[in-house]
Amino acid sequence: MRRFFEEYHKVIGVLLLTFVIILLFSTPSMIFAKSFTTIGTELSHASSDETLVRAKIDFGSNEHMRAFPKEIGNWWGTDYDTKGIAKRLGADVLLMRAYSNPDFYQPVFFLVMQSYNRSSFHPPIVCYPALGYTIVEEGKEEIQVQDVSWVEDPLYTKPWNKTGISTNRTLSVKKLVVVKESPDGTVTERRVVLYYYVKEKPVSNTVTMIRISALAPLDGSYDAILEICEQFMLDTLPYMFEAQKKDPSIISMLFAKGPVTSTIVIILALLVPFAIMFYPQIRDMQRRKDMRRGRRL
């Protein structure tokens, strides 16, 4: 073992030095966090528009979901009976609620659905056709988030923020426009649907979908209904999420305890790998020192 150490001391020292440097500039969450949560538009894979978040509620608990606020600003919700619906949709947790607002003529329908198995999950592009609807439009919608109260405060709202990140940020969601037709081809119903997925990474197979929809005029523009859905989606965000907190690095946490303490800890941490790298030189110096001391005696 000693021979191995003497032969590879430089490699061991460099590896240990690299580890110490990485550790000092890492954050506690990078070391100890087992998973993280994102919201995005794709179910089967990660997308470039995903956002790191921290959930305020437990999407995997029916009890927690039933306790989700019925009053959100000027919106007031009424629950649907979901007995039997969850099984048909392949959902383990399901919340269905209609929210009304005196400022808008049309209610919105709010759905939160979670499944512990993605293979049994029924996304809207599958669910609506199964219910007799035809998808006439499919795409993405970029929603401007004006109220950033759910976003990490120091990064987005402090006047001394030097990152250049705007207080307006965009939330990417999936959009569908679906219709239901009578046997003679007459459109009897049209809906605007917005939805996104909440996913735990990297190993969890659990997926949650947040869906908001509303009835639209049978023909013509549906822009007014789309705006209502977008506004309600924005109103729900602060009740469900807060942005992933930006942890300070370990080295900055050390300096926060004081320059003397941090300097001593950092020097001691760096001395160990350097001592290993220069072990033969240190050993020979010590031997020569001991020999000189022996001669004097």
ZAMARGU-4260 file (C-alpha; in steps of 0.2 Angstrom, whole numbers, plus 5000, padded with zeros to 4 digits):
<rodrens>
0) 5000/5000/5000 | 5014/5012/5004 | 5023/5008/4988 | 5007/5011/4978 | 5005/5028/4987
5) 5023/5033/4984 | 5021/5029/4966 | 5005/5037/4963 | 5006/5051/4975 | 5005/5065/4962
10) 4990/5058/4954 | 4981/5056/4971 | 4986/5074/4976 | 4979/5081/4959 | 4963/5072/4961
15) 4961/5077/4979 | 4965/5095/4974 | 4952/5095/4960 | 4939/5087/4972 | 4942/5101/4985
20) 4941/5115/4972 | 4924/5108/4965 | 4918/5106/4983 | 4922/5124/4988 | 4913/5131/4973
25) 4898/5119/4974 | 4882/5123/4983 | 4874/5112/4997 | 4859/5108/4985 | 4871/5101/4972
30) 4879/5089/4985 | 4864/5084/4995 | 4848/5086/4983 | 4841/5070/4977 | 4829/5077/4964
35) 4822/5093/4957 | 4806/5098/4949 | 4803/5107/4933 | 4788/5113/4923 | 4788/5111/4905
40) 4778/5107/4889 | 4784/5089/4885 | 4779/5073/4894 | 4791/5061/4887 | 4807/5071/4886
45) 4815/5087/4893 | 4812/5103/4883 | 4823/5119/4882 | 4809/5130/4890 | 4808/5120/4906
50) 4809/5130/4922 | 4816/5124/4939 | 4803/5126/4952 | 4799/5121/4970 | 4782/5115/4973
55) 4772/5123/4988 | 4759/5109/4988 | 4760/5090/4987 | 4753/5085/4970 | 4753/5067/4975
60) 4741/5069/4989 | 4722/5070/4986 | 4719/5078/5003 | 4732/5092/4999 | 4724/5095/4982
65) 4706/5096/4989 | 4713/5109/5000 | 4720/5119/4986 | 4712/5137/4987 | 4694/5139/4980
70) 4696/5158/4981 | 4710/5165/4970 | 4709/5183/4968 | 4692/5186/4961 | 4690/5168/4956
75) 4679/5156/4966 | 4679/5138/4963 | 4666/5124/4963 | 4672/5105/4964 | 4667/5092/4952
80) 4663/5074/4958 | 4678/5064/4951 | 4673/5047/4957 | 4676/5035/4942 | 4684/5048/4932
85) 4702/5046/4939 | 4702/5028/4934 | 4697/5031/4916 | 4710/5045/4914 | 4724/5034/4922
90) 4726/5046/4937 | 4731/5042/4954 | 4727/5060/4960 | 4714/5071/4952 | 4706/5088/4956
95) 4693/5095/4944 | 4686/5112/4948 | 4676/5126/4939 | 4681/5144/4943 | 4670/5159/4940
100) 4675/5177/4940 | 4662/5192/4940 | 4674/5201/4928 | 4673/5188/4915 | 4658/5180/4907
105) 4665/5163/4905 | 4671/5151/4919 | 4687/5142/4917 | 4689/5123/4921 | 4704/5119/4931
110) 4712/5101/4932 | 4727/5094/4941 | 4730/5076/4937 | 4745/5065/4943 | 4750/5048/4939
115) 4764/5037/4946 | 4766/5028/4929 | 4769/5039/4913 | 4764/5024/4902 | 4746/5025/4910
120) 4745/5044/4909 | 4732/5051/4897 | 4738/5068/4890 | 4725/5080/4882 | 4730/5075/4864
125) 4724/5058/4868 | 4710/5062/4881 | 4700/5074/4870 | 4699/5063/4855 | 4694/5049/4866
130) 4680/5060/4872 | 4673/5063/4855 | 4683/5080/4852 | 4693/5084/4836 | 4709/5094/4838
135) 4709/5108/4826 | 4724/5117/4832 | 4739/5112/4842 | 4754/5122/4847 | 4763/5132/4861
140) 4759/5148/4869 | 4771/5160/4877 | 4763/5168/4892 | 4771/5184/4899 | 4772/5183/4918
145) 4770/5201/4924 | 4768/5196/4943 | 4784/5188/4948 | 4779/5186/4966 | 4782/5167/4964
150) 4800/5170/4957 | 4815/5170/4969 | 4815/5188/4976 | 4834/5193/4976 | 4836/5187/4958
155) 4822/5196/4950 | 4816/5211/4961 | 4830/5219/4969 | 4836/5235/4962 | 4854/5231/4963
160) 4852/5215/4953 | 4866/5215/4940 | 4861/5199/4930 | 4851/5209/4917 | 4836/5197/4920
165) 4819/5206/4917 | 4805/5206/4929 | 4795/5199/4915 | 4797/5181/4911 | 4789/5169/4899
170) 4780/5153/4903 | 4779/5141/4889 | 4763/5130/4889 | 4754/5118/4877 | 4739/5125/4868
175) 4725/5115/4860 | 4709/5121/4851 | 4696/5106/4851 | 4679/5105/4844 | 4664/5093/4845
180) 4653/5090/4830 | 4635/5084/4827 | 4633/5069/4815 | 4630/5082/4801 | 4647/5090/4804
185) 4640/5106/4813 | 4651/5112/4827 | 4642/5111/4844 | 4656/5115/4856 | 4673/5123/4855
190) 4686/5124/4869 | 4703/5132/4872 | 4715/5121/4882 | 4731/5126/4890 | 4742/5114/4900
195) 4759/5110/4906 | 4768/5096/4915 | 4776/5095/4932 | 4790/5082/4933 | 4802/5076/4946
200) 4819/5072/4940 | 4830/5063/4938 | 4823/5046/4943 | 4805/5048/4947 | 4792/5041/4935
205) 4779/5052/4942 | 4771/5066/4931 | 4758/5079/4935 | 4748/5089/4923 | 4740/5106/4926
210) 4726/5110/4913 | 4715/5125/4911 | 4701/5126/4898 | 4686/5136/4894 | 4672/5136/4881
215) 4675/5147/4866 | 4663/5154/4853 | 4658/5141/4840 | 4666/5151/4826 | 4677/5167/4824
220) 4691/5173/4836 | 4694/5164/4852 | 4707/5177/4858 | 4696/5183/4873 | 4694/5166/4880
225) 4713/5163/4877 | 4717/5178/4887 | 4705/5173/4901 | 4713/5156/4902 | 4731/5164/4902
230) 4726/5176/4916 | 4719/5162/4927 | 4735/5151/4924 | 4745/5166/4930 | 4734/5168/4945
235) 4737/5150/4951 | 4756/5150/4949 | 4760/5158/4966 | 4749/5146/4975 | 4758/5131/4968
240) 4776/5136/4964 | 4791/5146/4969 | 4807/5147/4958 | 4821/5136/4963 | 4831/5145/4976
245) 4849/5150/4971 | 4860/5143/4985 | 4876/5151/4989 | 4892/5142/4986 | 4901/5133/5000
250) 4916/5145/4998 | 4905/5161/5000 | 4896/5153/5015 | 4913/5151/5023 | 4918/5169/5019
255) 4901/5174/5027 | 4907/5167/5044 | 4922/5179/5043 | 4938/5181/5033 | 4950/5173/5046
260) 4939/5157/5048 | 4937/5155/5030 | 4955/5158/5026 | 4961/5145/5039 | 4948/5132/5033
265) 4953/5135/5014 | 4971/5134/5018 | 4969/5118/5028 | 4959/5110/5014 | 4972/5114/5001
270) 4987/5109/5011 | 4981/5091/5011 | 4982/5088/4992 | 4998/5098/4991 | 5006/5088/5005
275) 5002/5072/4996 | 5008/5079/4979 | 5025/5084/4987 | 5026/5070/4999 | 5044/5064/4994
280) 5051/5081/4995 | 5043/5084/5012 | 5049/5067/5018 | 5067/5071/5012 | 5067/5088/5020
285) 5061/5080/5036 | 5075/5067/5035 | 5088/5080/5032 | 5082/5090/5047 | 5082/5075/5058
290) 5100/5071/5053 | 5106/5088/5056 | 5098/5088/5073 | 5106/5071/5077 | 5123/5077/5072
295) 5121/5092/5084 | 5117/5080/5098
</rodrens>
